[in-house]
Amino acid sequence: MPKHAPAKTFSLAGRPVRRMGYGAMQLAGPGVFGPPADRAAALAVLRAAVEAGVDHIDTSDYYGPRVTNLLIREALHPYPRELTIVTKVGARRDHAGAWLPAFSPQELRQQVHDNLHNLRVDVLDVVNARIMGDIHQPSEGSIEPQVTALAELQREGLVRHIGLSNATSAQVAEARSIADIVCVQNLYNVVHRDDDALVDELASKGIAFVPFFPLGGFTPIQSSVLAKVAQSIGATPRQVALAWLLYRSPNILLIPGTSSVAHLRENIAAAQIELTDQALAELDAIGAKSQEP
C-alpha cells in the first residue's frame, strides 16, 4: 500500500468537510435545463446524500435555472448545521438553455440575492465566481471588479467565503490580493491534468481544489487502464477515477453528481477504496499519455 492513505477531510469555509461531497447539477433536466424527469427521485438523492454523511453540496441558481436550488431547499431545509452549501455566480441561461456570461458586478449582486432567496438562507456559505471564457477552460484576464463585488457582499454579511471557478493561477493570485479564497473549482480528472501545478500550488496554501467533471462530465472517461485497475480490485472504473483524485492531493474535494441513489452510493463508497503504489503509477500514466502531442 502507499505510505499515506488519503485524508478523510479537508478544510472548507472554515471547517473540515468530508472529501466526498455531492454536485447537484445532474438533478436538472437534459443539458442542465428545465425540471428533472423524476422530481421524487431527485429529492430522494439529496436526502440520501445527507443521510450517508455528505456535508458538502455544490449547486448554482443557473442550474435549471433555479431548479437545483429549489430542490435542495425542498429536500433539506432547514439545513443540518454541519452542511456546507457552495454555489456559483457568473452565468445565466437564455430561453433555449444556452450558457451566457453574467459577470458584471451588478449581475453578480443580483445572482447572490437570487441564491439567497431560492435556497432560503440569510447568508451563503461559499460563493464561487465562475469565470466565463471557454465554458470548460480558463482564459486569462483581470477579475478584480468581480472579486471586489463579492468582497463587498461578504462585508455586508451575505457571503461567508469566496471561491473561484474556471480560474488560472494568475487569477487566483489577483483574487487573493483582494479577499481570502477558500476554494478553486476547475476541470480536472485522471485524464485531464492541465491543472496539476495549480492543484499543488493551492495545496501548499491550504486552499481546496474542487474538480468539476471528475468522471469526464458529458463525455465520460474511457480508459483501458482504468478498467484494468478496477477489475483487479473489484471496483468500477468510476470508483477508481474518484479514488485516484482522493490520493492525488489532500486538498482535493470531490462533488460527483448523479440523479440516482444507486450511483450516489457507488460514488460515496469510492472514498474507501485502497490503491497500491503500482495502481497509482498506472493511473498517473493515463494523464501523462493524454498530454502527449
C-alpha positions as CSV (number, residue, x, y, z in Angstrom):
1,M,0.0,0.0,0.0
2,P,1.1,3.6,-0.4
3,K,2.8,5.1,2.6
4,H,-0.1,7.5,3.2
5,A,-3.7,6.7,2.7
6,P,-5.9,9.7,1.7
7,A,-7.1,12.0,4.5
8,K,-10.8,11.8,5.2
9,T,-11.5,15.6,5.5
10,F,-10.2,18.9,4.3
11,S,-11.0,22.4,5.4
12,L,-13.7,24.4,3.5
13,A,-15.4,27.5,4.7
14,G,-13.5,27.4,8.0
15,R,-14.5,23.8,8.9
16,P,-13.5,20.3,8.0
17,V,-15.7,18.6,5.4
18,R,-15.7,15.1,4.1
19,R,-13.8,14.9,0.9
20,M,-16.6,13.1,-0.9
21,G,-19.3,15.6,-1.5
22,Y,-22.2,15.9,-4.0
23,G,-22.8,18.0,-7.0
24,A,-26.4,18.9,-7.8
25,M,-26.0,19.8,-11.5
26,Q,-27.4,16.5,-12.8
27,L,-30.7,16.9,-10.9
28,A,-31.9,19.4,-13.5
29,G,-33.3,18.3,-16.9
30,P,-31.3,17.4,-20.0
31,G,-28.5,19.9,-20.7
32,V,-28.9,21.1,-17.1
33,F,-32.0,22.9,-18.3
34,G,-35.6,22.5,-17.0
35,P,-37.0,20.3,-14.3
36,P,-35.9,16.7,-13.5
37,A,-37.6,13.8,-15.2
38,D,-38.4,12.4,-11.8
39,R,-38.8,15.0,-9.1
40,A,-39.3,12.5,-6.3
41,A,-36.1,10.7,-7.3
42,A,-34.2,13.9,-7.3
43,L,-35.4,14.8,-3.8
44,A,-34.5,11.2,-2.7
45,V,-30.9,11.6,-3.9
46,L,-30.4,14.7,-1.9
47,R,-31.8,13.2,1.2
48,A,-29.8,10.0,0.8
49,A,-26.6,12.0,0.3
50,V,-27.0,13.8,3.6
51,E,-28.1,10.7,5.4
52,A,-24.9,9.0,4.2
53,G,-22.8,11.7,5.7
54,V,-22.2,14.1,2.8
55,D,-21.6,17.5,4.3
56,H,-20.7,19.5,1.1
57,I,-23.2,20.1,-1.7
58,D,-22.3,22.1,-4.8
59,T,-25.1,23.9,-6.7
60,S,-25.9,27.1,-8.7
61,D,-29.0,29.1,-9.4
62,Y,-28.3,28.8,-13.1
63,Y,-28.7,25.0,-13.0
64,G,-32.1,24.7,-14.4
65,P,-32.2,27.7,-13.9
66,R,-33.3,27.7,-10.3
67,V,-34.2,24.0,-10.4
68,T,-31.4,22.5,-8.2
69,N,-31.6,25.3,-5.6
70,L,-35.3,24.8,-5.2
71,L,-34.9,21.0,-5.0
72,I,-32.2,21.4,-2.3
73,R,-34.5,23.7,-0.3
74,E,-37.4,21.3,-0.6
75,A,-35.4,18.3,0.3
76,L,-33.1,19.6,3.0
77,H,-34.4,22.9,4.6
78,P,-33.9,23.6,7.4
79,Y,-30.4,22.6,6.7
80,P,-28.2,20.5,9.0
81,R,-25.8,22.7,10.9
82,E,-22.8,20.7,9.5
83,L,-23.9,21.0,5.9
84,T,-21.8,23.4,3.7
85,I,-23.6,24.5,0.5
86,V,-21.4,26.1,-2.2
87,T,-23.0,28.0,-5.1
88,K,-21.7,29.7,-8.2
89,V,-22.4,33.0,-9.9
90,G,-21.2,34.5,-13.2
91,A,-23.5,32.9,-15.8
92,R,-27.1,32.9,-16.9
93,R,-29.3,30.8,-19.2
94,D,-31.4,32.1,-22.1
95,H,-34.8,30.8,-23.1
96,A,-33.2,27.9,-25.1
97,G,-30.8,26.9,-22.3
98,A,-27.6,28.4,-23.7
99,W,-24.9,29.3,-21.2
100,L,-24.2,33.0,-21.2
101,P,-21.8,35.1,-19.2
102,A,-23.3,37.3,-16.5
103,F,-20.2,38.6,-14.8
104,S,-20.7,42.3,-14.2
105,P,-20.7,43.4,-10.5
106,Q,-24.4,44.3,-10.8
107,E,-25.2,40.9,-12.2
108,L,-23.2,39.1,-9.5
109,R,-25.0,41.0,-6.8
110,Q,-28.4,40.1,-8.2
111,Q,-27.3,36.4,-8.5
112,V,-26.2,36.3,-4.9
113,H,-29.7,37.6,-3.8
114,D,-31.4,35.1,-6.1
115,N,-29.3,32.2,-4.5
116,L,-30.2,33.5,-1.0
117,H,-33.9,33.6,-1.9
118,N,-34.1,30.2,-3.6
119,L,-32.0,28.3,-1.0
120,R,-33.9,30.2,1.7
121,V,-30.8,31.2,3.7
122,D,-29.7,34.6,5.2
123,V,-26.0,34.1,4.2
124,L,-24.3,31.8,1.6
125,D,-21.6,29.6,2.9
126,V,-19.3,29.9,-0.2
127,V,-19.9,31.7,-3.5
128,N,-17.7,30.8,-6.4
129,A,-17.1,33.4,-9.1
130,R,-17.5,31.4,-12.3
131,I,-15.2,33.0,-14.9
132,M,-16.8,32.6,-18.3
133,G,-14.2,32.3,-21.1
134,D,-14.3,29.0,-22.8
135,I,-17.1,27.3,-20.8
136,H,-14.7,24.5,-19.7
137,Q,-11.2,26.1,-20.0
138,P,-9.8,29.1,-18.1
139,S,-8.8,32.2,-20.0
140,E,-6.6,34.9,-18.7
141,G,-7.8,38.4,-17.8
142,S,-8.4,40.5,-14.7
143,I,-11.2,39.6,-12.4
144,E,-10.7,42.4,-10.0
145,P,-14.2,44.0,-10.4
146,Q,-15.9,40.7,-9.8
147,V,-13.9,39.7,-6.8
148,T,-14.3,43.2,-5.3
149,A,-18.1,42.9,-5.8
150,L,-18.2,39.6,-3.9
151,A,-15.9,41.0,-1.2
152,E,-18.4,43.8,-0.7
153,L,-21.2,41.3,-0.4
154,Q,-19.0,39.5,2.1
155,R,-18.6,42.6,4.2
156,E,-22.4,43.1,4.1
157,G,-22.8,39.7,5.7
158,L,-24.5,38.0,2.7
159,V,-21.5,35.8,1.7
160,R,-19.2,34.0,4.2
161,H,-16.5,32.8,1.9
162,I,-15.4,33.3,-1.7
163,G,-14.1,30.9,-4.2
164,L,-13.3,30.8,-7.9
165,S,-14.4,28.5,-10.8
166,N,-12.6,28.1,-14.2
167,A,-9.7,30.2,-12.9
168,T,-6.0,30.4,-13.8
169,S,-3.1,30.6,-11.3
170,A,-2.7,34.4,-12.1
171,Q,-6.4,35.0,-11.4
172,V,-6.2,33.1,-8.1
173,A,-3.2,35.4,-7.1
174,E,-5.1,38.5,-8.1
175,A,-8.2,37.4,-6.2
176,R,-6.2,36.6,-3.1
177,S,-4.8,40.2,-3.2
178,I,-8.5,41.3,-2.7
179,A,-10.1,38.7,-0.5
180,D,-9.4,35.3,1.1
181,I,-10.1,32.5,-1.4
182,V,-11.1,29.2,0.1
183,C,-11.6,27.0,-3.0
184,V,-11.0,26.8,-6.7
185,Q,-13.2,24.7,-9.0
186,N,-11.7,23.7,-12.3
187,L,-12.0,20.9,-14.9
188,Y,-9.7,18.1,-13.7
189,N,-9.7,14.3,-13.6
190,V,-7.4,11.3,-14.2
191,V,-7.2,12.1,-17.9
192,H,-7.5,15.8,-18.0
193,R,-4.4,17.0,-16.0
194,D,-3.7,20.6,-17.2
195,D,-4.1,21.9,-13.6
196,D,-1.5,19.6,-12.0
197,A,0.6,22.6,-11.0
198,L,-2.3,24.6,-9.7
199,V,-3.5,21.7,-7.5
200,D,-0.1,21.5,-5.9
201,E,0.1,25.3,-5.6
202,L,-3.2,25.5,-3.8
203,A,-2.4,22.6,-1.6
204,S,0.7,24.5,-0.4
205,K,-1.6,27.4,0.6
206,G,-4.3,25.3,2.3
207,I,-6.9,26.1,-0.4
208,A,-9.3,23.4,-1.5
209,F,-9.3,22.3,-5.2
210,V,-12.7,21.0,-6.3
211,P,-12.6,19.3,-9.7
212,F,-15.6,19.5,-11.9
213,F,-16.3,16.7,-14.3
214,P,-14.2,14.3,-12.1
215,L,-15.6,11.5,-14.3
216,G,-15.4,13.3,-17.6
217,G,-18.8,15.1,-17.5
218,F,-20.8,14.9,-20.7
219,T,-18.1,12.8,-22.2
220,P,-17.3,10.0,-19.6
221,I,-13.7,8.9,-19.2
222,Q,-12.8,5.9,-21.3
223,S,-9.6,4.1,-20.4
224,S,-8.4,0.5,-20.6
225,V,-6.0,1.1,-17.7
226,L,-8.8,2.4,-15.5
227,A,-10.9,-0.6,-16.4
228,K,-8.0,-3.0,-15.7
229,V,-7.2,-1.5,-12.3
230,A,-10.9,-1.5,-11.4
231,Q,-11.3,-5.2,-12.3
232,S,-8.2,-6.1,-10.3
233,I,-9.7,-4.6,-7.1
234,G,-13.3,-5.4,-7.6
235,A,-14.4,-1.8,-8.1
236,T,-16.0,0.1,-11.0
237,P,-13.9,2.4,-13.3
238,R,-15.9,5.3,-11.9
239,Q,-15.0,4.5,-8.4
240,V,-11.3,4.1,-9.3
241,A,-11.3,7.5,-11.1
242,L,-12.7,9.1,-7.9
243,A,-10.3,7.3,-5.6
244,W,-7.4,8.4,-7.7
245,L,-8.4,12.0,-7.2
246,L,-8.5,11.5,-3.4
247,Y,-5.0,10.1,-3.5
248,R,-3.8,12.8,-5.9
249,S,-3.7,15.6,-3.3
250,P,-5.1,16.1,0.2
251,N,-6.8,19.4,-0.8
252,I,-9.0,17.8,-3.4
253,L,-12.7,17.8,-2.5
254,L,-15.0,15.8,-4.8
255,I,-18.5,16.7,-5.9
256,P,-19.5,13.9,-8.3
257,G,-23.1,14.4,-9.5
258,T,-25.8,11.8,-10.1
259,S,-29.6,11.6,-10.2
260,S,-29.5,8.0,-9.0
261,V,-29.4,6.8,-5.4
262,A,-27.6,3.7,-6.5
263,H,-24.8,5.7,-8.3
264,L,-24.7,8.1,-5.3
265,R,-23.9,5.1,-3.0
266,E,-21.3,3.9,-5.5
267,N,-19.6,7.2,-5.5
268,I,-19.5,7.5,-1.8
269,A,-18.1,4.0,-1.5
270,A,-15.1,5.2,-3.7
271,A,-13.8,7.0,-0.6
272,Q,-13.0,3.6,1.0
273,I,-11.0,2.2,-2.0
274,E,-7.4,1.5,-1.4
275,L,-5.0,1.9,-4.3
276,T,-1.5,0.4,-4.3
277,D,1.6,2.3,-5.4
278,Q,1.6,0.2,-8.6
279,A,-2.0,1.0,-9.4
280,L,-1.4,4.7,-8.7
281,A,1.6,4.7,-11.1
282,E,-0.5,3.1,-13.8
283,L,-3.3,5.6,-13.3
284,D,-0.9,8.6,-13.2
285,A,0.4,7.4,-16.6
286,I,-3.1,7.9,-18.2
287,G,-2.8,11.7,-17.7
288,A,0.8,11.8,-18.8
289,K,-0.1,10.0,-22.0
290,S,-3.1,12.2,-22.7
291,Q,-0.8,15.3,-22.6
292,E,1.5,14.0,-25.3
293,P,1.4,15.9,-28.6
